[in-house]
């Protein structure tokens, strides 16, 4: 028996998964890390804690499984995207905490470039709407606000990257500083046409190109690791992808027109658009899906800041839920005639609105609106936001017959999945496996290492939800959502 280890380093924590040579998950271990949030709403992670947790969960995985450690043959990594950090090349010490994708502290930098008329150039080169959501403005903030970093960076003494490049660097003992094409395409510093770091865009953000990682195919070898001696020999890191890209890969969305949505803290909706980019002015962005077998594929993508995090807010801040799993039962008790909408712009609105300056709101409450109705509005807000993006993607790509494959914790909520199918008026398919990001990275690693062939994708089983809502009800509900969003945008 041979084994693959998959690591999914996400916003909330780090998971390690053990796969057998048939692609089946045998065991999973995970560990949360601290969410460092201040009064400004700035969000950070301690990169050293993330690395320690990565080694720790792999150690626990190996210990609990009791497998022959000599039989582990490759490692795949998926990671939270856009989260950016910088570290000193020689010492490997972070210059500052990692700035999380949710954090909008780079808004002033993005606004400055917009005022200089650079937004269209940046979008044309990178495929991305100018926004503090992406890594570039976060790295620029570090350059401008952390003493001594800019000078050291100009001398080549600083590494700037995303969490994947940090983990590769640390796991290889500082020998490799690499990133894959999927992660690179989400930094807003990467030219998606030339498939290289864009020197002009990097200069606009004040980031020397010499600070950026070596670009590596998503299924190529990123280096070797033994997890600080946990394995008796070093194994290749043979697959790296951003978590949403890895989920698209794990779902088997390898052909043009196939799409998936990851329901996590936030959500990423992706549509595979093939080997040529499609640029849209409809509020969705263009990125690389991956580079595998020497070829790239592109995606249209829309990102939402608060989806699963809405349920966390209802539970932790509002005290309306004892657990996230309770949301389904509470929502089902709500008055069907209630017209409350939650617009969860807690840190602005992402695609397709791209407004970091707006705030969250409950709209349309009546005197009888209570806990159940607010919880229902929270769950519905997840589906409404995803519907916004799917509709625009289908229009941009000229796709009429839709099917949405989904993954992530909230997909276990059957009520939410049915509502999503009703709103989109299409089939929603939920896979039997939950850890699609880790699965995708492990599949890429196993394929890259020659352990598997494309038959590995045939083992996934799905539960399907089909539309049941009448067209008039669908139109009324979605129209109410658009009016609620419009109120927030004009406030």
N, C-alpha and C positions, 0 to 999 in steps of 0.2 A: 504494500500500500504506500502511495505517495500522497503528500499533503501540500496544500497551499494555505498560507495565512493571508487574510484580508484585514486591513485596518481602515476603519471609517472614522476619521477625525472630524467631528461635527461641531456645531456651535455650542451645544450643551455638554458634550463629553467625547470620550474616545472609546471606540469599540474594537475588539479584536475577534475575528471569526476564523474557525478552522474548517477547511473544506477537504473532503476526501477526493480521490481521483475521479469520482463520478460527478463532482460539482455539488455535492450535498453538504449543507452546513451541519457539522457535528456538534459544535459548541460555540457559545459566544460569551465573552466577558466584557464588562464596560466599567468606566469610571468617569464621574462628572468632574468638571473643573469650575473654578470660581468665575462668576460673572461680575466683573468690576464696573459698576455703573455709578456715576456721580450725579450731583444735583443738576447738571446741565443736560443729562441724558446721554452723555458720552459713554461708550461701551468699549471695554478693553478685556483682553485675556493675557495671562502670564504665559509667555511661550515656553519658559523653562518648566512650568507645571505641566503643560501639554506634552512636552517631550517625556518627562518623568512618568506621566500617566500612560503614555504609549508603551514604554518599556514594561511598566507594571502590568498592564492588561495582557500583554503577550506572555509574560512570566506566569501569570495566573492561568491563562489558557493552556499553556504547556503542562503546568502542574496538574490541573484538573483533568485534562484529557488522558494523561499518562501514556501518550504516544511515544514511539521511538523518534527522538528528536533528529536523528540522522535522516529520517524520511521526509522532513520538510524541505521542499525543493524550490520555492519561490515565494515572494511577497508582493502583494498589490496594495496600493494606498489610494483611498479617496479622501477628499478634504473639503472643509468649508471654504468657499471661494470668496474672493474680493478682500477678505480679512488680510491685512498687510502688516509687515514688520520689517525691521532692519536690524542687522547685527554686525559686529566687527568681524571682519574676515579672518583676522589672525587669532583672536581669542575665542570666537564663537559666542560671545556674550551679547545679548540683545541691547540695543541702544535705548530702547523704550519698550513698553508693553505692546503687544499686537493690537492694532486698531480694528475692531470687528466690523464686518460688512454693514451691520445695522447703524453704525455711528456716522452721523452727518457732520462731524466737525470740520470737514473739508469744504463745506458749502461756500464759504467766503472765497476760497481759492477757485472753485468752479465758477462762481459769479464773476470773479475778476477776469477769467479767461473768456467768459461769455461777453462781458463788456468790451473786451478787446476784439470781438468778432471772430473768435477761434472755434466756436462750437461746431460749425458746419465742417471745418477742416478735420477736427477731431473725429466726428462721426463718420466722415467719408473714409478716413484711414483705418479707424478701429472698429467701425460698425456699431459703436456704442454712443448713446445719448450722453452729452456732458453732464456728469452728476457726481456728487460726493459719495454715492453708493459704491463706485468702483475704486480699485486700489490706488490709482494714480494720485487722486487728491489726498488720500490718507498718507501716502509716502511723501508727498509734497509738504504736508503739514509737519511731518517729522523733520524734514530737511530745514524747515523754516522756524521750528520752535524748540528743537532739542539742541542744546549748545554743543558746538564742535562737530556735529554730524556732517554738515554740509562740506566743511573743509576736508574732513577725512574721506568722504565719499568722492570728492573731486580727485583725490590722490589714489583712488581704487581700494580704499581700506574698509569699505562698507558693502555688505550684501543686502540688496533690497529684494524682497520676495513675498510669496504667499506661503501658506502653511505647508503645502507640499514640499516646497524647496527647503524650508526650515527642517522638516523631518528628514528629508533625504540627506541634508548636510549633517545633521546630528547623528543619524543612524549609520552613516558611513565614516564617522569620526572626523568630519570636516574635509574629507577627500573629494566629495562631489557637491557641486552647487548647480543643480539642474531643476528645470520645471518642464511640464509637458505643454503641448499646444492648447489644450482646453483651458488650463489655468492661465496661461499667458494671454489668451484672447479675452479674459475677463479683467485684466489690469487697466485697460484703457491706455496702454503704452505699446501695444502690439499691432502691427500693420497686417490686417487679415488678408490682404491681397498679395503682398510680397512675402508673407509668412516670416517676418523678422521684427525685432524691436525697431520702432520708428524713431530715429534720432531726433527729428524735428519735434515730434510730440513729447518725447522725453525731455527735451530742452524747454518746452513750454511749461512743463511741470517742475523744472529745476532738478531733474533726476539724471545723473550721468549714466549713459548706456553701459559703461563698464561695471556698474553696480548690479546689472540684471543677470539672471541665471542663464545657463546654457540651455538652449531649446532642444528637447528630446522627444521623439515619437512616443505616444501614449503607451505603446506595447513594447518599447525598447528597454534596454537595461540602463537603469539609473545609478548603478553601483551595487555594492554588496554590504551585507550587515549580518552580525551574529547576535544583535540585541544585547550588546555589552556582555557577551559570554553566555547568554541563555541557550544558545545553540552550539553544538560541538564544532560546527564549521560555518563559514559565511555562505549565505544564500543570496541570489540576485534579487534586487528590487526590479521586477519586470513589468510592472503596470502601474501607472499613475494617472489619475483623472480627477478633475473637480467633481464634487459629489453629485451634482445634477447630471453632468455628462455621464458619469459612471452609472447612474440610475437609468438613463436612456439606453446605454449599452447593455446593462443587465436585463432590461425589459425586451431586448432583442429588436429595438427600433433602428434597424440598420438600413432601411430603405426610405427613399424620399416620400414624404407625406405622413410617415408614422410619427406619433407624438405621445408625450407622457407629461405627467405633472407630479412633482414630488411635494407632498404635504409635510413640511417640517416646521421649524420655528417660523420661517417664512416659506414661500413657495417659488419654485422655478417651473415654468411651463416651457417645454421645448418641442419644436417640430424639426425633424430631419429634412433638410431641403437639398441634399445631394452634394455633388462635388463643385458646385458654383454658388457663390453668395447671392442672396437676394437682399437688396437694401430697401427698407420701407420707411415712409414718413408717418406711419400710423401709430407710433408709440412703442413698437416692439423693436428689439435690437438684433443684430446679426453677430454670431460668434462662431468659433470652431467647435464642432462636435468633438472631434478627436483627430489624431493622426495615427492610423494603424496600417500595418502592412505597407508603409511608405506613402499612403495616400490620405488626403484630408477630406473630411466631410463637414459641411456647414449646418448651422441651425438658426432658426428664428427663435428668440427667447423673450419672455417677459418675466419680470421678477416682482414679487410681492413681499413687502416687509413683514407683515403680520398676518399669518394664517393660524398655524398651531399655537403661536404665541397669544392669539386672542383667547383661546381656551385657558392658557396659563394665567392670563390677566383676570379672567372671570373667576378663576380658582384662588389665586394668591392675593390679588389686590382688592377684588370685589367681595370675596368670601361667599360666592354664590354656588360653588361646587366643592364637594369634599375631595373629589378626584377628577381627573380629566375624563375618565371613562363614564362618569355620571352624566356628562353633558347630553348624551343621547336621550336618556330617560327623562331628564328635566325638560328638554326641548319638546318632547312629545306631549307634555302636559300643558303646553302653551295654548292660548286661545287662537285658533286658526284665523280669526278675523282681525287680529292685532296687526297693525301696519308699521311696527317699529323697525327701523334700520339702524345698524351700527356701521359707521364708516371708520375703520380702525387706523386712522392716520396718526398713530402715536409718535412716529418719527417721520412724518410726511407720507406721501403716497408715491409708490414706485410706478412701474408700467401700468397702464399706458399714459398716466397723467404727469409723472415726473415733477412733482411739487413737494419739495422738502420743507416748505414754509407753512404748510397747513396743519391743523390739529384735528384730533379725533372728535367724533360727535355721535350722540344718539339722536335720531331724527324721527318724528312722527309718533311720539309716545302719547298715550291717552291716560285718563285717570285710572283705568283698570290695568295698565301695563305693570307687570310685576317681575319677579325673578325669572320665572319660566320664559316669559316673552323676551327678556333681555338676553338670556342664554340662547334662545332660538335665533334672535337677531345676530348674535355673535357667530353662531355656526353658519348661518346663511351668508354672512359677510365673506366667509371663506369662499363659498361657491360663487357668489356674485363677482368677486375680484378675479377668480380664475376664468369665469365666463367672459369677462371683458377682454381678456388676452386671447383666449382661444378664438373668439369671433374675429379679432383683428388679424391673427395669424392665418386663419383660413382664407380671409380676403386677400392678404398680401401674397400668399402662395398659390392662390387660385384652387384651393382644395375644397371640394363640396361634401364628399362622403367622409365624415369624421368618425374616429374612434379614439377615445382617450384612455391610455394606460396610466395607472396611478400607483403611487407607493407612499410610504410614510405612516406614522402612527395614527393620524386622524382617519385614514382609510378603513380602520376597523369599525368606524361609526357607520353602520348601515344606513341610518337616517340621513346622514350627510351625503353619502355616496348616491343614494336615491335622488336626493334633491339636486345634486350636481348633474346627474343624468337628465333629470327633468328640465333643468334650466338650459342645458346645452342641446337638448333634443337629440342625443346620440348615446351610443353604448359606452359605458364606463367599465373598464376591466381592472379588477383588483387581483394581483398575483397571490399565490399561496404563500410565498416567501415575503418577509417584511424588509429585510435588509438589502434593498436593491443597490444602494450606493456601494456597500461593501462587496456585494455579489459582482457588480460590474467591474470593480477594480480587480477582484480575484479572477474573474473570467479573462480580463485583459492580460493578467500575469500568466495564467495557465496557457492561454493561447500563444503568448509571446515566448514562453519557455518551451513550447512544443508538447505540453502535457495533454492538451485538448485540441479538438477541431470544432467547427461550427455546430456540430451536433449537440454541443453543450447547452445551446439555447432551447432545445426541444423539451427539456425536462420541466419547464415552468408550467404550472397549472393556474387557472384564473376563475374567479367568480365574476359574473357579468351582471350589471344593472342596466335596465332598459327604460326609456321614458314612459311615464304614466300620466303626466300632467297635461291637462287640456291646453290648447294653444292660447286661448283667451286668458287663462290664468297665468301662464308663462309670460305673456306679453305685459300683463298688468304688473306682475311682481318685478320684472326686470326694469320696466319703466319707472317704478317707484324707487328702485335702487339708483338709477341714473339721476333722478331728481335730487335724491339725498346727497349724492356725490357733488352735484352741481352747487348745492347750498354750501357745502364745505369749501369748495374751491373759490366761491365768491365771498366767503365770510371775511 
